[in-house]
């Protein structure tokens, strides 16, 4: 797994978030996630749709029915 994990490099898997505002200026800015990367897949945090790669639409959550 060392070839796939452990640092940010092209071709490696990563889990990360992109925030809308700088959390150093205000720690509450951690609440405002704009994008998330999970297992190398990139998602819009608001819609939960994949926006890179296969660009799949998310299914409604159980509470949205």
PDB file as gemmi writes it, atoms N, CA and C in Angstrom:
CRYST1    1.000    1.000    1.000  90.00  90.00  90.00 P 1                      
ATOM      1  N   UNK A   1       0.807  -1.195   0.000  1.00  0.00           N  
ATOM      2  CA  UNK A   1       0.000   0.000   0.000  1.00  0.00           C  
ATOM      3  C   UNK A   1       0.852   1.261   0.000  1.00  0.00           C  
ATOM      4  N   UNK A   2       2.125   1.162   0.314  1.00  0.00           N  
ATOM      5  CA  UNK A   2       2.980   2.351   0.355  1.00  0.00           C  
ATOM      6  C   UNK A   2       3.042   3.061  -0.992  1.00  0.00           C  
ATOM      7  N   UNK A   3       2.868   2.320  -2.079  1.00  0.00           N  
ATOM      8  CA  UNK A   3       2.896   2.934  -3.407  1.00  0.00           C  
ATOM      9  C   UNK A   3       1.657   3.786  -3.660  1.00  0.00           C  
ATOM     10  N   UNK A   4       0.555   3.531  -2.927  1.00  0.00           N  
ATOM     11  CA  UNK A   4      -0.699   4.244  -3.151  1.00  0.00           C  
ATOM     12  C   UNK A   4      -1.013   5.298  -2.095  1.00  0.00           C  
ATOM     13  N   UNK A   5      -0.419   5.193  -0.917  1.00  0.00           N  
ATOM     14  CA  UNK A   5      -0.765   6.055   0.214  1.00  0.00           C  
ATOM     15  C   UNK A   5       0.478   6.697   0.825  1.00  0.00           C  
ATOM     16  N   UNK A   6       0.259   7.695   1.688  1.00  0.00           N  
ATOM     17  CA  UNK A   6       1.354   8.224   2.484  1.00  0.00           C  
ATOM     18  C   UNK A   6       1.810   9.627   2.160  1.00  0.00           C  
ATOM     19  N   UNK A   7       1.518  10.116   0.962  1.00  0.00           N  
ATOM     20  CA  UNK A   7       1.901  11.482   0.601  1.00  0.00           C  
ATOM     21  C   UNK A   7       1.008  11.953  -0.536  1.00  0.00           C  
ATOM     22  N   UNK A   8       1.007  13.260  -0.780  1.00  0.00           N  
ATOM     23  CA  UNK A   8       0.243  13.822  -1.889  1.00  0.00           C  
ATOM     24  C   UNK A   8       1.111  13.850  -3.134  1.00  0.00           C  
ATOM     25  N   UNK A   9       0.836  12.940  -4.026  1.00  0.00           N  
ATOM     26  CA  UNK A   9       1.562  12.841  -5.291  1.00  0.00           C  
ATOM     27  C   UNK A   9       0.599  12.374  -6.363  1.00  0.00           C  
ATOM     28  N   UNK A  10       0.891  12.723  -7.612  1.00  0.00           N  
ATOM     29  CA  UNK A  10       0.066  12.260  -8.730  1.00  0.00           C  
ATOM     30  C   UNK A  10       0.004  10.739  -8.729  1.00  0.00           C  
ATOM     31  N   UNK A  11      -1.221  10.207  -8.885  1.00  0.00           N  
ATOM     32  CA  UNK A  11      -1.406   8.773  -8.949  1.00  0.00           C  
ATOM     33  C   UNK A  11      -1.643   8.086  -7.621  1.00  0.00           C  
ATOM     34  N   UNK A  12      -1.515   8.811  -6.502  1.00  0.00           N  
ATOM     35  CA  UNK A  12      -1.764   8.217  -5.192  1.00  0.00           C  
ATOM     36  C   UNK A  12      -3.187   8.528  -4.744  1.00  0.00           C  
ATOM     37  N   UNK A  13      -3.737   7.676  -3.860  1.00  0.00           N  
ATOM     38  CA  UNK A  13      -5.065   7.884  -3.307  1.00  0.00           C  
ATOM     39  C   UNK A  13      -5.000   8.910  -2.187  1.00  0.00           C  
ATOM     40  N   UNK A  14      -6.075   9.695  -2.043  1.00  0.00           N  
ATOM     41  CA  UNK A  14      -6.087  10.708  -0.993  1.00  0.00           C  
ATOM     42  C   UNK A  14      -7.502  10.937  -0.489  1.00  0.00           C  
ATOM     43  N   UNK A  15      -7.642  11.188   0.794  1.00  0.00           N  
ATOM     44  CA  UNK A  15      -8.877  11.651   1.401  1.00  0.00           C  
ATOM     45  C   UNK A  15      -8.581  13.046   1.925  1.00  0.00           C  
ATOM     46  N   UNK A  16      -9.316  14.038   1.438  1.00  0.00           N  
ATOM     47  CA  UNK A  16      -9.085  15.402   1.888  1.00  0.00           C  
ATOM     48  C   UNK A  16     -10.351  16.216   1.713  1.00  0.00           C  
ATOM     49  N   UNK A  17     -10.387  17.395   2.344  1.00  0.00           N  
ATOM     50  CA  UNK A  17     -11.504  18.315   2.181  1.00  0.00           C  
ATOM     51  C   UNK A  17     -10.969  19.670   1.747  1.00  0.00           C  
ATOM     52  N   UNK A  18     -11.798  20.407   1.018  1.00  0.00           N  
ATOM     53  CA  UNK A  18     -11.498  21.779   0.626  1.00  0.00           C  
ATOM     54  C   UNK A  18     -12.542  22.654   1.303  1.00  0.00           C  
ATOM     55  N   UNK A  19     -12.083  23.601   2.105  1.00  0.00           N  
ATOM     56  CA  UNK A  19     -12.974  24.482   2.854  1.00  0.00           C  
ATOM     57  C   UNK A  19     -13.226  25.764   2.084  1.00  0.00           C  
ATOM     58  N   UNK A  20     -14.370  26.400   2.355  1.00  0.00           N  
ATOM     59  CA  UNK A  20     -14.702  27.662   1.699  1.00  0.00           C  
ATOM     60  C   UNK A  20     -13.911  28.830   2.279  1.00  0.00           C  
ATOM     61  N   UNK A  21     -13.592  28.772   3.558  1.00  0.00           N  
ATOM     62  CA  UNK A  21     -12.884  29.858   4.233  1.00  0.00           C  
ATOM     63  C   UNK A  21     -11.692  29.306   5.003  1.00  0.00           C  
ATOM     64  N   UNK A  22     -10.767  30.167   5.355  1.00  0.00           N  
ATOM     65  CA  UNK A  22      -9.542  29.804   6.061  1.00  0.00           C  
ATOM     66  C   UNK A  22      -9.830  29.462   7.524  1.00  0.00           C  
ATOM     67  N   UNK A  23      -9.594  28.226   7.959  1.00  0.00           N  
ATOM     68  CA  UNK A  23      -9.873  27.857   9.346  1.00  0.00           C  
ATOM     69  C   UNK A  23      -8.877  28.446  10.342  1.00  0.00           C  
ATOM     70  N   UNK A  24      -7.771  28.954   9.861  1.00  0.00           N  
ATOM     71  CA  UNK A  24      -6.810  29.598  10.771  1.00  0.00           C  
ATOM     72  C   UNK A  24      -7.364  30.937  11.237  1.00  0.00           C  
ATOM     73  N   UNK A  25      -8.092  31.623  10.362  1.00  0.00           N  
ATOM     74  CA  UNK A  25      -8.692  32.904  10.735  1.00  0.00           C  
ATOM     75  C   UNK A  25      -9.870  32.718  11.681  1.00  0.00           C  
ATOM     76  N   UNK A  26     -10.628  31.624  11.479  1.00  0.00           N  
ATOM     77  CA  UNK A  26     -11.779  31.343  12.334  1.00  0.00           C  
ATOM     78  C   UNK A  26     -11.993  29.837  12.352  1.00  0.00           C  
ATOM     79  N   UNK A  27     -11.821  29.188  13.495  1.00  0.00           N  
ATOM     80  CA  UNK A  27     -11.982  27.733  13.559  1.00  0.00           C  
ATOM     81  C   UNK A  27     -13.361  27.231  13.128  1.00  0.00           C  
ATOM     82  N   UNK A  28     -14.388  28.065  13.208  1.00  0.00           N  
ATOM     83  CA  UNK A  28     -15.723  27.657  12.760  1.00  0.00           C  
ATOM     84  C   UNK A  28     -15.772  27.429  11.248  1.00  0.00           C  
ATOM     85  N   UNK A  29     -14.776  27.888  10.526  1.00  0.00           N  
ATOM     86  CA  UNK A  29     -14.754  27.681   9.081  1.00  0.00           C  
ATOM     87  C   UNK A  29     -14.610  26.210   8.699  1.00  0.00           C  
ATOM     88  N   UNK A  30     -14.270  25.344   9.665  1.00  0.00           N  
ATOM     89  CA  UNK A  30     -14.234  23.913   9.394  1.00  0.00           C  
ATOM     90  C   UNK A  30     -15.629  23.378   9.080  1.00  0.00           C  
ATOM     91  N   UNK A  31     -16.665  24.122   9.424  1.00  0.00           N  
ATOM     92  CA  UNK A  31     -18.035  23.700   9.154  1.00  0.00           C  
ATOM     93  C   UNK A  31     -18.425  23.855   7.693  1.00  0.00           C  
ATOM     94  N   UNK A  32     -17.677  24.637   6.931  1.00  0.00           N  
ATOM     95  CA  UNK A  32     -18.071  24.979   5.569  1.00  0.00           C  
ATOM     96  C   UNK A  32     -17.198  24.255   4.550  1.00  0.00           C  
ATOM     97  N   UNK A  33     -17.500  22.970   4.373  1.00  0.00           N  
ATOM     98  CA  UNK A  33     -16.767  22.129   3.427  1.00  0.00           C  
ATOM     99  C   UNK A  33     -17.354  22.339   2.037  1.00  0.00           C  
ATOM    100  N   UNK A  34     -16.503  22.588   1.057  1.00  0.00           N  
ATOM    101  CA  UNK A  34     -16.958  22.799  -0.317  1.00  0.00           C  
ATOM    102  C   UNK A  34     -16.777  21.545  -1.170  1.00  0.00           C  
ATOM    103  N   UNK A  35     -15.629  20.901  -1.057  1.00  0.00           N  
ATOM    104  CA  UNK A  35     -15.325  19.699  -1.823  1.00  0.00           C  
ATOM    105  C   UNK A  35     -14.712  18.651  -0.900  1.00  0.00           C  
ATOM    106  N   UNK A  36     -14.848  17.391  -1.289  1.00  0.00           N  
ATOM    107  CA  UNK A  36     -14.225  16.302  -0.550  1.00  0.00           C  
ATOM    108  C   UNK A  36     -13.655  15.300  -1.539  1.00  0.00           C  
ATOM    109  N   UNK A  37     -12.486  14.777  -1.219  1.00  0.00           N  
ATOM    110  CA  UNK A  37     -11.900  13.708  -2.017  1.00  0.00           C  
ATOM    111  C   UNK A  37     -11.802  12.493  -1.114  1.00  0.00           C  
ATOM    112  N   UNK A  38     -12.430  11.403  -1.547  1.00  0.00           N  
ATOM    113  CA  UNK A  38     -12.470  10.167  -0.766  1.00  0.00           C  
ATOM    114  C   UNK A  38     -12.028   9.031  -1.665  1.00  0.00           C  
ATOM    115  N   UNK A  39     -10.950   8.380  -1.294  1.00  0.00           N  
ATOM    116  CA  UNK A  39     -10.459   7.254  -2.079  1.00  0.00           C  
ATOM    117  C   UNK A  39     -10.120   7.619  -3.509  1.00  0.00           C  
ATOM    118  N   UNK A  40      -9.668   8.852  -3.717  1.00  0.00           N  
ATOM    119  CA  UNK A  40      -9.307   9.294  -5.057  1.00  0.00           C  
ATOM    120  C   UNK A  40     -10.478   9.788  -5.886  1.00  0.00           C  
ATOM    121  N   UNK A  41     -11.690   9.820  -5.322  1.00  0.00           N  
ATOM    122  CA  UNK A  41     -12.865  10.322  -6.028  1.00  0.00           C  
ATOM    123  C   UNK A  41     -13.221  11.694  -5.476  1.00  0.00           C  
ATOM    124  N   UNK A  42     -13.514  12.655  -6.371  1.00  0.00           N  
ATOM    125  CA  UNK A  42     -13.728  14.054  -6.017  1.00  0.00           C  
ATOM    126  C   UNK A  42     -15.211  14.380  -6.024  1.00  0.00           C  
ATOM    127  N   UNK A  43     -15.725  14.928  -4.902  1.00  0.00           N  
ATOM    128  CA  UNK A  43     -17.157  15.178  -4.732  1.00  0.00           C  
ATOM    129  C   UNK A  43     -17.432  16.640  -4.392  1.00  0.00           C  
ATOM    130  N   UNK A  44     -18.590  17.132  -4.852  1.00  0.00           N  
ATOM    131  CA  UNK A  44     -19.134  18.397  -4.392  1.00  0.00           C  
ATOM    132  C   UNK A  44     -19.791  18.100  -3.047  1.00  0.00           C  
ATOM    133  N   UNK A  45     -19.376  18.761  -1.988  1.00  0.00           N  
ATOM    134  CA  UNK A  45     -19.867  18.437  -0.645  1.00  0.00           C  
ATOM    135  C   UNK A  45     -21.337  18.803  -0.464  1.00  0.00           C  
ATOM    136  N   UNK A  46     -21.829  19.797  -1.179  1.00  0.00           N  
ATOM    137  CA  UNK A  46     -23.218  20.208  -1.008  1.00  0.00           C  
ATOM    138  C   UNK A  46     -24.190  19.237  -1.677  1.00  0.00           C  
ATOM    139  N   UNK A  47     -23.896  18.840  -2.901  1.00  0.00           N  
ATOM    140  CA  UNK A  47     -24.802  17.943  -3.630  1.00  0.00           C  
ATOM    141  C   UNK A  47     -24.437  16.474  -3.469  1.00  0.00           C  
ATOM    142  N   UNK A  48     -23.228  16.198  -3.009  1.00  0.00           N  
ATOM    143  CA  UNK A  48     -22.667  14.848  -2.881  1.00  0.00           C  
ATOM    144  C   UNK A  48     -22.460  14.180  -4.241  1.00  0.00           C  
ATOM    145  N   UNK A  49     -22.506  14.958  -5.327  1.00  0.00           N  
ATOM    146  CA  UNK A  49     -22.270  14.404  -6.654  1.00  0.00           C  
ATOM    147  C   UNK A  49     -20.777  14.333  -6.927  1.00  0.00           C  
ATOM    148  N   UNK A  50     -20.366  13.284  -7.618  1.00  0.00           N  
ATOM    149  CA  UNK A  50     -18.977  13.168  -8.026  1.00  0.00           C  
ATOM    150  C   UNK A  50     -18.751  14.134  -9.172  1.00  0.00           C  
ATOM    151  N   UNK A  51     -17.721  14.973  -9.091  1.00  0.00           N  
ATOM    152  CA  UNK A  51     -17.526  16.011 -10.103  1.00  0.00           C  
ATOM    153  C   UNK A  51     -16.269  15.799 -10.934  1.00  0.00           C  
ATOM    154  N   UNK A  52     -15.569  14.722 -10.711  1.00  0.00           N  
ATOM    155  CA  UNK A  52     -14.417  14.370 -11.543  1.00  0.00           C  
ATOM    156  C   UNK A  52     -14.453  12.860 -11.722  1.00  0.00           C  
ATOM    157  N   UNK A  53     -13.794  12.382 -12.714  1.00  0.00           N  
ATOM    158  CA  UNK A  53     -13.822  10.944 -12.956  1.00  0.00           C  
ATOM    159  C   UNK A  53     -15.110  10.547 -13.636  1.00  0.00           C  
ATOM    160  N   UNK A  54     -15.884   9.658 -13.012  1.00  0.00           N  
ATOM    161  CA  UNK A  54     -17.114   9.146 -13.614  1.00  0.00           C  
ATOM    162  C   UNK A  54     -18.294  10.113 -13.515  1.00  0.00           C  
ATOM    163  N   UNK A  55     -18.204  11.144 -12.687  1.00  0.00           N  
ATOM    164  CA  UNK A  55     -19.231  12.176 -12.532  1.00  0.00           C  
ATOM    165  C   UNK A  55     -20.612  11.571 -12.263  1.00  0.00           C  
ATOM    166  N   UNK A  56     -20.700  10.740 -11.252  1.00  0.00           N  
ATOM    167  CA  UNK A  56     -21.959  10.100 -10.886  1.00  0.00           C  
ATOM    168  C   UNK A  56     -22.797  11.011 -10.001  1.00  0.00           C  
ATOM    169  N   UNK A  57     -24.117  10.939 -10.176  1.00  0.00           N  
ATOM    170  CA  UNK A  57     -25.059  11.668  -9.329  1.00  0.00           C  
ATOM    171  C   UNK A  57     -25.309  10.847  -8.073  1.00  0.00           C  
ATOM    172  N   UNK A  58     -25.407  11.515  -6.941  1.00  0.00           N  
ATOM    173  CA  UNK A  58     -25.679  10.795  -5.711  1.00  0.00           C  
ATOM    174  C   UNK A  58     -27.164  10.434  -5.627  1.00  0.00           C  
ATOM    175  N   UNK A  59     -27.461   9.372  -4.896  1.00  0.00           N  
ATOM    176  CA  UNK A  59     -28.839   8.977  -4.651  1.00  0.00           C  
ATOM    177  C   UNK A  59     -29.333   9.727  -3.430  1.00  0.00           C  
ATOM    178  N   UNK A  60     -30.625  10.005  -3.363  1.00  0.00           N  
ATOM    179  CA  UNK A  60     -31.154  10.699  -2.171  1.00  0.00           C  
ATOM    180  C   UNK A  60     -30.889   9.903  -0.900  1.00  0.00           C  
ATOM    181  N   UNK A  61     -30.584  10.595   0.177  1.00  0.00           N  
ATOM    182  CA  UNK A  61     -30.389   9.952   1.478  1.00  0.00           C  
ATOM    183  C   UNK A  61     -31.729   9.458   1.997  1.00  0.00           C  
ATOM    184  N   UNK A  62     -31.705   8.583   2.970  1.00  0.00           N  
ATOM    185  CA  UNK A  62     -32.937   8.010   3.511  1.00  0.00           C  
ATOM    186  C   UNK A  62     -33.898   9.085   4.016  1.00  0.00           C  
ATOM    187  N   UNK A  63     -33.372  10.201   4.543  1.00  0.00           N  
ATOM    188  CA  UNK A  63     -34.225  11.246   5.104  1.00  0.00           C  
ATOM    189  C   UNK A  63     -34.746  12.204   4.041  1.00  0.00           C  
ATOM    190  N   UNK A  64     -34.327  12.057   2.797  1.00  0.00           N  
ATOM    191  CA  UNK A  64     -34.799  12.945   1.728  1.00  0.00           C  
ATOM    192  C   UNK A  64     -35.985  12.349   0.963  1.00  0.00           C  
ATOM    193  N   UNK A  65     -36.426  11.157   1.322  1.00  0.00           N  
ATOM    194  CA  UNK A  65     -37.552  10.519   0.623  1.00  0.00           C  
ATOM    195  C   UNK A  65     -38.864  11.069   1.097  1.00  0.00           C  
TER     196      UNK A  65                                                      
END                                                                             
